[in-house]
Amino acid sequence: MDQHDRSGEQSWLQWDQGHPYSKRYGDRYFDRDGLAESNYVFLRHNDLPARWANRRAFTIGELGFGTGLNACLTLERWRQTARPDACLDYISVESHPLGADDMRRALAQWPQLGRTADALASACQQLQPGFNLRVLESGRVRLLVLCGDVDRMLEALDAQVDAWYLDGFAPARNPDMWSETVCRLLAARTRSGGSFATYTAAGWVRRNLQAAGYDVCKAPGFGRKRDMLHGHLAKAVDAPAQGDAAAKPWFQRPKPAATDHAVVIGAGLAGSATARALAERGLDVTVYDRPKPDVAPPSRLPALIVRPYPERAANLRGRFYDAAFGHAAHRLKQAAGWHPTGVGVIAHRGRLSGHVLDAAELTQAVGTPLQAPGQWLPNAGWLHPTRWTAAWLDHPRIRCLNQPAPDRLAGVPTVLATGAAVTDWDSIAPVSRARGQMSELAPPDGKPLPTAALAGGGLCVPSTGTAWVGSSHQRGQTQATPDADEAASYVTNWLERLGWPGSVDVLTHMAAVRAGTPDRMPQVGPLPDAAWWQSQYADIRHGRPGARFPIGRVVEQRWLHRGHGSRGATAALLCGEIIAAAITGAPLPVDRETWNALHPGRSLIQALRRA
Ligand SMILES: Cc1cc2nc3c(=O)[nH]c(=O)nc-3n(C[C@H](O)[C@H](O)[C@H](O)COP(=O)(O)OP(=O)(O)OC[C@H]3O[C@@H](n4cnc5c(N)ncnc54)[C@H](O)[C@@H]3O)c2cc1C
């Protein structure tokens, strides 16, 4: 992905009589009558809206997101014609996404799209390379924008698409978008009976689509174009899954559950995010929690920071948290308990990367004098977790019960979101427990509270007239009694950073227990059937190719969502979406590699490899 040029516009984008034009491909994004063409080519020749009219879930895939015109029109038509309880997944691949302002400008010529165009552009404000999930239409539409090269993105995608819109730049100018490999990947991600439509009728594109298994027809093209292509896939391609899932059958996702009901155990951040995502996908969800938990849940602390971690490595884990933050920052807009104050990350142990502000600039951004340089994250903020969970669980399909879950929940998908509580599954999916504490300070006279949250070796969050500072990290400890001595080191640190005297009033302390994992990724996915894995995968240490092993057996309808360590406020929402998608058979909102890295069976596989 290229970056914006210094004027804030994309350097490859030009405006030609009000129409966006790509210098890179020497082609317009759409012709003069773009909206009518989009309707004719993509909706009409995929037989839409008729095909989605009676479906509770429908998935559209698109190559070439461009200005968002097809997505915008589809959302408009879907809103008017879909069942009131339906949900739509709209996946789009784009190697060079436009900025939100350019999208708005391009779509402004159709005032009738106004509200949808604006919502779409806002959703696309902070797209990152890779998978970007955004939720629209009060939770009924999931937009998944895959930013990157088309073949890599399609390989990483785990989805069964009902209708494809093939809308890349012209085949002669952008042949990679229409290659044989791409057509095979499209077919491998198309449901039986799924369809495609495209404005082009190029002979080699037709042949590639036919070779991939599609029945292809010609139809009169739109406007001055002579012909176009459309067609369908009579039977889903019965080929081994593409990409790395083929090499790792143990992580393949289980078949979706045929059920209208799900259970979530635990109403912290993880449980609430999962329950809401399941409810929005049409399931009735019962959430169980305990009024008096055995281990103090950190989701009941007064303030948690939601932010990206640019100071950490840009590896798979870094990319996962970037994607999780992008999703959370968009989803939390208008949510109860969300405070989009921005976050200043103060330099700590030399860890800072990207654009660093000097102390004076950081002071300006956070509204209180600081002596150290740092980073400014304007889209980040902090969450009041209990206010957020209460509001998030307030959904007509969610029922909350303050009681232990029944022992037998056969046949019902059950998600364990029990944080640091001890479970029967700890030997399969191990977590480490660490007590942490934060304290509330009254600001001394004449010293302003920061207007933004602060991070970097702890946290400082301005609440109503006071500041919550933290936090400690006591590995292996699980008691929740507040401890004034434990507070001393982080309180002193924050008093120094804020330039406050040592005599400030410490009003109260709160402690809770985090659950972390050895590789610092949460555990999100189905629970492996450990005995079966140990017998079937005993040979993996001999290096037999993954494809020779059977697909991993899982404990029926048991799912895990925990192990967020110190980042649950940033990642729980995206992880809830991953579980809901996997349970209902919807497109996974993360790439296959990330799904594998989150899988609760990963420790078992590592142990078998080492055995
Ligand atoms: C001091 C401190 C500061 C932190 N700061 C940040 C921060 O700034 N940003 C950030 O992102 N993260 C932060 N974290 C981490 C964050 O709070 C956690 O990652 C997150 O709250 C974990 O949420 P959870 O839902 O997975 O678990 P929990 O919050 O532990 O929730 C689990 C829930 O399950 C329930 N439960 C357990 N067992 C059962 C059972 N058998 N039946 C029914 N219910 C059950 C519990 O009662 C609880 O409600 C911090 C943590 C600590 C301790």
PDBQT file of the ligand as one rigid body, heavy atoms in Angstrom, charges set to zero:
ROOT
HETATM    1  C1  LIG A 701      -4.495  -3.228  36.558  1.00  0.00    +0.000 C 
HETATM    2  C2  LIG A 701      -4.897  -3.577  35.160  1.00  0.00    +0.000 A 
HETATM    3  C3  LIG A 701      -4.855  -2.606  34.172  1.00  0.00    +0.000 A 
HETATM    4  C4  LIG A 701      -5.229  -2.916  32.868  1.00  0.00    +0.000 A 
HETATM    5  N1  LIG A 701      -5.190  -1.945  31.904  1.00  0.00    +0.000 NA
HETATM    6  C5  LIG A 701      -5.583  -2.231  30.642  1.00  0.00    +0.000 A 
HETATM    7  C6  LIG A 701      -5.626  -1.218  29.638  1.00  0.00    +0.000 A 
HETATM    8  O1  LIG A 701      -5.331  -0.065  29.888  1.00  0.00    +0.000 OA
HETATM    9  N2  LIG A 701      -6.013  -1.583  28.382  1.00  0.00    +0.000 N 
HETATM   10  C7  LIG A 701      -6.367  -2.864  28.076  1.00  0.00    +0.000 A 
HETATM   11  O2  LIG A 701      -6.692  -3.149  26.922  1.00  0.00    +0.000 OA
HETATM   12  N3  LIG A 701      -6.377  -3.825  29.019  1.00  0.00    +0.000 NA
HETATM   13  C8  LIG A 701      -5.991  -3.541  30.284  1.00  0.00    +0.000 A 
HETATM   14  N4  LIG A 701      -6.003  -4.515  31.239  1.00  0.00    +0.000 N 
HETATM   15  C9  LIG A 701      -6.436  -5.858  30.841  1.00  0.00    +0.000 C 
HETATM   16  C10 LIG A 701      -7.951  -5.948  30.636  1.00  0.00    +0.000 C 
HETATM   17  O3  LIG A 701      -8.591  -5.425  31.749  1.00  0.00    +0.000 OA
HETATM   18  C11 LIG A 701      -8.313  -7.402  30.392  1.00  0.00    +0.000 C 
HETATM   19  O4  LIG A 701      -7.587  -7.863  29.265  1.00  0.00    +0.000 OA
HETATM   20  C12 LIG A 701      -9.790  -7.611  30.122  1.00  0.00    +0.000 C 
HETATM   21  O5  LIG A 701     -10.581  -6.947  31.062  1.00  0.00    +0.000 OA
HETATM   22  C13 LIG A 701     -10.094  -9.105  30.126  1.00  0.00    +0.000 C 
HETATM   23  O6  LIG A 701     -11.458  -9.279  29.922  1.00  0.00    +0.000 OA
HETATM   24  P1  LIG A 701     -12.116 -10.729  29.969  1.00  0.00    +0.000 P 
HETATM   25  O7  LIG A 701     -13.536 -10.550  29.675  1.00  0.00    +0.000 OA
HETATM   26  O8  LIG A 701     -11.304 -11.648  29.116  1.00  0.00    +0.000 OA
HETATM   27  O9  LIG A 701     -11.884 -11.272  31.441  1.00  0.00    +0.000 OA
HETATM   28  P2  LIG A 701     -12.500 -10.805  32.836  1.00  0.00    +0.000 P 
HETATM   29  O10 LIG A 701     -12.503  -9.349  32.957  1.00  0.00    +0.000 OA
HETATM   30  O11 LIG A 701     -11.731 -11.572  33.862  1.00  0.00    +0.000 OA
HETATM   31  O12 LIG A 701     -13.996 -11.302  32.801  1.00  0.00    +0.000 OA
HETATM   32  C14 LIG A 701     -14.318 -12.645  32.967  1.00  0.00    +0.000 C 
HETATM   33  C15 LIG A 701     -15.750 -12.754  33.450  1.00  0.00    +0.000 C 
HETATM   34  O13 LIG A 701     -16.088 -14.134  33.546  1.00  0.00    +0.000 OA
HETATM   35  C16 LIG A 701     -16.796 -14.354  34.749  1.00  0.00    +0.000 C 
HETATM   36  N5  LIG A 701     -16.635 -15.764  35.119  1.00  0.00    +0.000 N 
HETATM   37  C17 LIG A 701     -15.494 -16.428  35.405  1.00  0.00    +0.000 A 
HETATM   38  N6  LIG A 701     -15.766 -17.728  35.649  1.00  0.00    +0.000 NA
HETATM   39  C18 LIG A 701     -17.101 -17.889  35.511  1.00  0.00    +0.000 A 
HETATM   40  C19 LIG A 701     -17.979 -19.006  35.610  1.00  0.00    +0.000 A 
HETATM   41  N7  LIG A 701     -17.536 -20.219  35.892  1.00  0.00    +0.000 N 
HETATM   42  N8  LIG A 701     -19.296 -18.808  35.392  1.00  0.00    +0.000 NA
HETATM   43  C20 LIG A 701     -19.775 -17.588  35.085  1.00  0.00    +0.000 A 
HETATM   44  N9  LIG A 701     -18.977 -16.499  34.961  1.00  0.00    +0.000 NA
HETATM   45  C21 LIG A 701     -17.656 -16.649  35.168  1.00  0.00    +0.000 A 
HETATM   46  C22 LIG A 701     -16.182 -13.371  35.717  1.00  0.00    +0.000 C 
HETATM   47  O14 LIG A 701     -17.068 -13.095  36.792  1.00  0.00    +0.000 OA
HETATM   48  C23 LIG A 701     -15.959 -12.159  34.821  1.00  0.00    +0.000 C 
HETATM   49  O15 LIG A 701     -17.065 -11.297  34.797  1.00  0.00    +0.000 OA
HETATM   50  C24 LIG A 701      -5.645  -4.239  32.556  1.00  0.00    +0.000 A 
HETATM   51  C25 LIG A 701      -5.698  -5.208  33.558  1.00  0.00    +0.000 A 
HETATM   52  C26 LIG A 701      -5.334  -4.891  34.853  1.00  0.00    +0.000 A 
HETATM   53  C27 LIG A 701      -5.406  -5.947  35.909  1.00  0.00    +0.000 C 
ENDROOT
TORSDOF 0
